[in-house]
Amino acid sequence: MDLSALAQQANLPQDPAQLRAAAAQMQNMFAAQGDSPVNWDMAEDIARRTAAGQAGIPGTPEPAGTPGDPAPTDAATSELRQAAQVARLWLDPVISVDVPSTELAVYSRGTWLARTLPRWKPIVEPVAKYMAGAIGEAISAQLGQMGEFGGADMPIPGGDPAAMMERIGGTMFGVQFGHAIGSLAREAAGTTDLGLPLGRDGEPALVAANVEDLISAHSLDPGAARIFLAAREIAHTALFASTPWLGKALFSAIEDFSRGITLDLDALDEMVRDLDLSDPEAMQARRPEEMFVFTRRASQERALEELATTLALIEAWVDHVTTKALDGKLPELEAMREVLRRRRASGGPAEQMLSKTVGIELRPRRVREALAWWESVLDTEGEAGREAKWDHPDLLPTPEVLSGRPQAPQPAASQTEVEDLADVALPEDFDAELEKLLSGDGQERAPREDEQGGLHGSGTAHDDNDENREDREDDEDDEEGGSSSPGGADGR
């Protein structure tokens, strides 16, 4: 491979020593990735820098919020923990699951990142694995055997185009997810904002700097907003702690969504044709999620519907119980609920990226439908019946139920059914009619069943039975004597 010619075309330095050093650095980067489908070393580095508000990726917006990553002050920690104590007291009477007694953890953005990263890995890796495999297979199919790339100047990791592209994909996903998770560290108020159990088991937590940014950005009452956000975090934690299958079901749905993913080769061809190697700035400005377009199969769409429905049910349940607990106690409760609804509807760049790649998406309409369903369950079955819906996934409504007219099972008959039953009249002499039935009186007029399972009305049943009996006798004669003629009968 003529590295000098390639470098000249890409407007890069043409010194062979520098080019070999760059190739060695790339190989080291690939080797550091190991067998993981994501280059987590790169992802963690980018996530930390993004969370701290440092240099980001070209083409991405500047980080918003408080500059840097300030550590929670003692005063901020005390205020949030006092708010959590009040939220526990108000939540306890309105839910039938145990409210976690673990003290609220107060995080910096970097701590949020460190605590949630172990949970992000099993979420992200299945998606990256299938995407990287799809890229490798598609590139191999398009380019065929590329044996000429195996020269000594720039050996390809893995020895074949598919392995090379899978590693490049792992690096790309490391950049992509690192930036997204780091951006979320600057936006998330707690560890359950996305409806996933990202924090430690049974431990509610809030990010002090992000809570204060949310309060100042929307001019909310500080004390009320802290109690509101603490109540939501504690309600999420209580739900996941009391429903062990729920977190596993969410992660399984994400993997089902990513399984069988395919690369859109037409979009890839168009991207390659439009790529100008002589313009490095334009290449750097191209966002990673724009480089490859993946298609969804019917099975993936079903998994996505299941995931969206479960996330909507979680969000709606938390909104439902926290509203019941805080209604009449907090000022501006509806205003704070509206702020979160608008954040769900718009979503930041990080949430949009996760929606496209991992399938994590809160659909406002589905959340509204789920909220109406939880309200109807509470009206008909009470708090214990509402919480019992989480005992098994089969007890929760399907996407079809939520998208229709949501209503809980009705234990009592409707008014129309009651009126219809009231119009049913019994015989005047009920005892006499019952006596006739038991004694067999009028049996000859009762409908009878024929050999084919049909019913014959009164007056014809006897004749029909006689005809059927004669037919059966004729059939028996045929089987025994071989003929129904008089001679055959005389012989018997």
TILUM-404695 format. One record per residue (C-alpha): x, y, z. Coordinates in steps of 0.05 Angstrom, whole numbers, padded with zeros to 5 digits, always signed. Layout:
N
XYZ
...
//
This chain:
492
+00000+00000+00000
+00029+00067-00020
+00020+00106+00045
+00051+00169+00015
+00001+00172-00042
-00056+00159+00006
-00032+00214+00053
-00024+00263-00004
-00096+00250-00026
-00121+00260+00045
-00080+00324+00053
-00039+00293+00110
+00036+00295+00125
+00074+00250+00076
+00134+00234+00120
+00138+00157+00120
+00162+00156+00193
+00103+00197+00216
+00055+00154+00176
+00083+00090+00206
+00078+00121+00276
+00005+00138+00262
-00008+00067+00237
+00025+00038+00299
-00017+00083+00343
-00080+00059+00308
-00059-00013+00318
-00047+00000+00392
-00116+00031+00396
-00146-00031+00364
-00106-00078+00409
-00129-00040+00472
-00201-00054+00451
-00191-00129+00462
-00251-00173+00446
-00302-00122+00468
-00348-00095+00413
-00337-00025+00443
-00271+00010+00455
-00287+00025+00528
-00220+00058+00543
-00236+00111+00491
-00310+00113+00512
-00293+00126+00585
-00242+00179+00568
-00290+00217+00523
-00347+00208+00574
-00305+00237+00631
-00283+00297+00590
-00354+00310+00565
-00383+00304+00635
-00332+00355+00659
-00350+00403+00602
-00283+00397+00568
-00267+00391+00494
-00320+00351+00458
-00327+00320+00390
-00325+00365+00328
-00395+00382+00305
-00429+00370+00372
-00461+00428+00411
-00426+00460+00469
-00444+00430+00537
-00498+00467+00575
-00506+00477+00649
-00459+00495+00705
-00387+00497+00679
-00342+00439+00697
-00360+00386+00748
-00369+00419+00816
-00369+00373+00876
-00433+00375+00919
-00427+00423+00977
-00447+00403+01047
-00506+00451+01044
-00531+00422+00977
-00524+00351+01004
-00562+00368+01067
-00619+00402+01028
-00627+00343+00981
-00627+00291+01037
-00679+00330+01077
-00722+00333+01014
-00714+00258+01007
-00738+00247+01079
-00801+00288+01065
-00813+00250+01000
-00809+00183+01035
-00860+00204+01087
-00909+00227+01033
-00898+00167+00987
-00906+00113+01040
-00982+00120+01049
-00998+00118+00974
-00958+00057+00950
-00961-00015+00972
-00888-00032+00960
-00832-00019+01009
-00802+00051+01005
-00726+00044+01006
-00695+00066+01072
-00625+00075+01042
-00601+00147+01050
-00604+00188+00987
-00535+00191+00953
-00514+00259+00926
-00468+00255+00866
-00423+00298+00824
-00427+00287+00749
-00363+00246+00750
-00391+00202+00806
-00456+00192+00767
-00414+00169+00709
-00372+00121+00751
-00434+00091+00786
-00475+00081+00722
-00420+00059+00674
-00422-00015+00698
-00496-00015+00680
-00486+00018+00613
-00438-00036+00588
-00489-00093+00585
-00538-00045+00552
-00491-00019+00499
-00449-00080+00482
-00504-00123+00450
-00522-00066+00404
-00450-00051+00386
-00436-00125+00376
-00491-00134+00325
-00478-00067+00291
-00403-00081+00285
-00418-00150+00257
-00466-00120+00206
-00413-00070+00185
-00360-00124+00177
-00406-00169+00136
-00430-00113+00092
-00360-00087+00078
-00335-00157+00062
-00394-00168+00014
-00381-00101-00020
-00306-00104-00026
-00293-00178-00030
-00225-00205-00013
-00175-00149+00002
-00111-00189+00005
-00071-00131-00021
-00084-00095+00045
-00044-00146+00083
+00023-00115+00067
+00078-00104+00117
+00071-00028+00117
+00002-00030+00149
-00021-00098+00174
-00096-00102+00184
-00120-00125+00253
-00153-00194+00248
-00124-00205+00178
-00189-00194+00140
-00235-00135+00123
-00292-00158+00168
-00247-00161+00229
-00217-00093+00211
-00286-00061+00204
-00311-00092+00268
-00253-00060+00305
-00264+00006+00270
-00337+00000+00289
-00317-00012+00361
-00277+00052+00361
-00334+00090+00328
-00383+00064+00380
-00334+00082+00435
-00334+00154+00411
-00409+00155+00401
-00431+00124+00467
-00376+00158+00507
-00401+00226+00484
-00475+00207+00496
-00463+00180+00566
-00420+00239+00584
-00474+00286+00560
-00526+00250+00602
-00481+00259+00663
-00491+00334+00653
-00567+00329+00644
-00594+00272+00689
-00623+00293+00756
-00617+00222+00782
-00599+00151+00763
-00668+00131+00737
-00686+00189+00691
-00687+00143+00629
-00731+00091+00664
-00673+00043+00671
-00641+00019+00737
-00573+00051+00724
-00551+00063+00796
-00534+00017+00853
-00589-00031+00875
-00636+00000+00925
-00598+00066+00929
-00633+00130+00904
-00586+00185+00882
-00588+00256+00854
-00536+00298+00818
-00532+00363+00857
-00506+00407+00800
-00559+00382+00751
-00615+00391+00801
-00595+00463+00811
-00588+00474+00736
-00659+00448+00726
-00687+00493+00780
-00653+00556+00753
-00669+00541+00679
-00744+00537+00693
-00749+00585+00752
-00777+00531+00798
-00788+00535+00873
-00723+00505+00900
-00751+00469+00960
-00811+00441+00922
-00768+00419+00862
-00719+00381+00907
-00776+00343+00941
-00808+00329+00872
-00744+00302+00841
-00727+00262+00904
-00797+00231+00904
-00790+00209+00832
-00721+00178+00844
-00745+00142+00907
-00808+00116+00871
-00766+00089+00814
-00718+00055+00863
-00776+00025+00902
-00807-00004+00839
-00742-00036+00814
-00726-00063+00883
-00795-00096+00890
-00797-00122+00818
-00732-00162+00805
-00754-00185+00736
-00765-00114+00710
-00693-00093+00699
-00676-00159+00666
-00736-00152+00620
-00713-00083+00598
-00642-00105+00582
-00669-00167+00546
-00714-00123+00503
-00655-00080+00484
-00615-00141+00462
-00675-00168+00423
-00680-00100+00389
-00606-00102+00368
-00605-00176+00346
-00606-00186+00271
-00591-00114+00254
-00569-00101+00182
-00531-00045+00148
-00564-00003+00094
-00514-00014+00037
-00545+00039-00008
-00536+00092+00046
-00464+00067+00056
-00449+00074-00018
-00477+00144-00018
-00435+00163+00043
-00371+00136+00010
-00385+00174-00055
-00396+00240-00017
-00334+00231+00027
-00279+00280+00009
-00213+00255+00034
-00180+00320+00015
-00223+00358+00067
-00204+00333+00136
-00247+00385+00171
-00309+00361+00135
-00292+00289+00153
-00284+00307+00227
-00349+00345+00227
-00388+00284+00204
-00422+00256+00265
-00411+00182+00279
-00486+00164+00278
-00490+00193+00207
-00436+00148+00179
-00476+00083+00181
-00551+00072+00173
-00582+00008+00200
-00648-00023+00180
-00698-00055+00227
-00734-00121+00217
-00804-00138+00239
-00777-00175+00300
-00737-00114+00320
-00798-00069+00313
-00836-00116+00359
-00780-00114+00410
-00778-00038+00404
-00853-00035+00417
-00845-00079+00478
-00789-00036+00505
-00826+00029+00492
-00888+00002+00526
-00850-00022+00588
-00814+00045+00594
-00880+00082+00587
-00912+00039+00642
-00854+00053+00689
-00854+00128+00676
-00930+00131+00682
-00931+00092+00747
-00879+00137+00778
-00916+00200+00754
-00981+00170+00780
-00957+00153+00851
-00915+00216+00860
-00974+00259+00839
-01019+00223+00889
-00967+00233+00943
-00951+00307+00929
-01018+00334+00906
-01040+00390+00952
-00973+00391+00988
-00926+00423+00938
-00934+00488+00901
-00925+00487+00825
-00933+00411+00822
-00966+00414+00753
-00913+00462+00728
-00858+00414+00749
-00894+00355+00716
-00900+00396+00652
-00825+00411+00653
-00809+00337+00653
-00862+00323+00599
-00829+00374+00554
-00760+00345+00566
-00786+00277+00547
-00820+00304+00484
-00759+00342+00459
-00701+00301+00487
-00629+00324+00483
-00578+00301+00432
-00555+00244+00477
-00626+00217+00486
-00638+00222+00411
-00575+00182+00397
-00594+00128+00447
-00664+00125+00417
-00635+00112+00347
-00582+00061+00368
-00605+00027+00433
-00680+00038+00426
-00687+00075+00493
-00745+00122+00480
-00801+00151+00522
-00860+00165+00476
-00904+00220+00506
-00969+00192+00477
-00955+00122+00503
-00939+00152+00572
-01006+00188+00572
-01042+00124+00554
-01005+00085+00608
-01022+00139+00659
-01096+00133+00642
-01091+00057+00650
-01059+00063+00719
-01113+00112+00740
-01167+00062+00720
-01132+00005+00756
-01129+00046+00820
-01203+00063+00814
-01225-00009+00806
-01173-00050+00844
-01141-00002+00894
-01068+00007+00912
-01054-00067+00926
-01085-00087+00859
-01045-00033+00823
-00979-00057+00851
-00998-00129+00839
-00995-00115+00764
-00919-00116+00771
-00919-00187+00798
-00912-00216+00728
-00902-00186+00659
-00965-00221+00633
-01007-00178+00680
-00985-00114+00646
-01022-00087+00586
-00996-00099+00515
-00982-00042+00466
-01049-00058+00432
-01086-00048+00498
-01052+00019+00512
-01062+00045+00442
-01136+00029+00445
-01185+00050+00500
-01149+00035+00565
-01192+00008+00620
-01181-00040+00678
-01223-00104+00687
-01294-00088+00710
-01315-00133+00767
-01388-00110+00767
-01440-00118+00711
-01455-00057+00669
-01522-00021+00676
-01546-00048+00609
-01532-00120+00631
-01570-00108+00696
-01630-00080+00658
-01630-00139+00610
-01630-00189+00667
-01688-00152+00700
-01731-00163+00638
-01724-00239+00641
-01789-00269+00668
-01796-00337+00701
-01857-00384+00688
-01918-00368+00731
-01920-00438+00759
-01845-00452+00764
-01853-00512+00811
-01902-00547+00763
-01856-00537+00703
-01797-00564+00742
-01838-00625+00762
-01855-00639+00689
-01782-00634+00670
-01760-00683+00724
-01816-00734+00709
-01802-00734+00634
-01870-00708+00616
-01869-00681+00545
-01805-00717+00527
-01833-00739+00460
-01839-00665+00440
-01768-00647+00461
-01715-00635+00408
-01670-00695+00395
-01600-00703+00369
-01589-00743+00305
-01527-00785+00288
-01492-00725+00257
-01499-00683+00319
-01557-00641+00292
-01623-00625+00328
-01692-00642+00304
-01752-00605+00331
-01814-00635+00364
-01860-00678+00321
-01804-00701+00274
-01755-00730+00323
-01793-00797+00328
-01799-00806+00253
-01727-00786+00241
-01703-00834+00293
-01743-00891+00260
-01712-00875+00193
-01643-00873+00223
-01655-00940+00257
-01678-00972+00191
-01617-00944+00155
-01571-00974+00208
-01606-01042+00201
-01597-01041+00126
-01523-01025+00134
-01515-01083+00182
-01550-01129+00132
-01501-01108+00078
-01441-01122+00122
-01465-01192+00145
-01498-01221+00084
-01467-01180+00028
-01537-01164+00001
-01603-01135+00024
-01644-01179-00024
-01698-01226+00003
-01655-01285-00017
-01601-01262+00029
-01651-01253+00085
-01680-01323+00075
-01610-01352+00077
-01599-01322+00147
//
